[in-house]
Amino acid sequence: MLAREYQQSMKKGQCEVLDTYNDFSVYWAYARFKSLKEKVRLWRASYMKKYPELFAKQVENYGEMGIDWHEVAEKILSQIPSVCS
């Protein structure tokens, strides 16, 4: 999306920027040394629980592309080093 299109959509109330850094930091401090399966479970159960509309959009968008959100979450979370906090 071009900057102009983004600005227009913001004026129409179609987009909202969410700062989830603090919530992700809390989640990651707890989950970083867990198994990948547990990281994904906690990501969904604790972190994304706070952002149900964002989660629904992620699932929908990945689904439209024929991609399982769970596989994406595993791929992303497996790439974050445990030392990041």
Beta strands, then each sheet from edge to edge (+ up, - down):
end
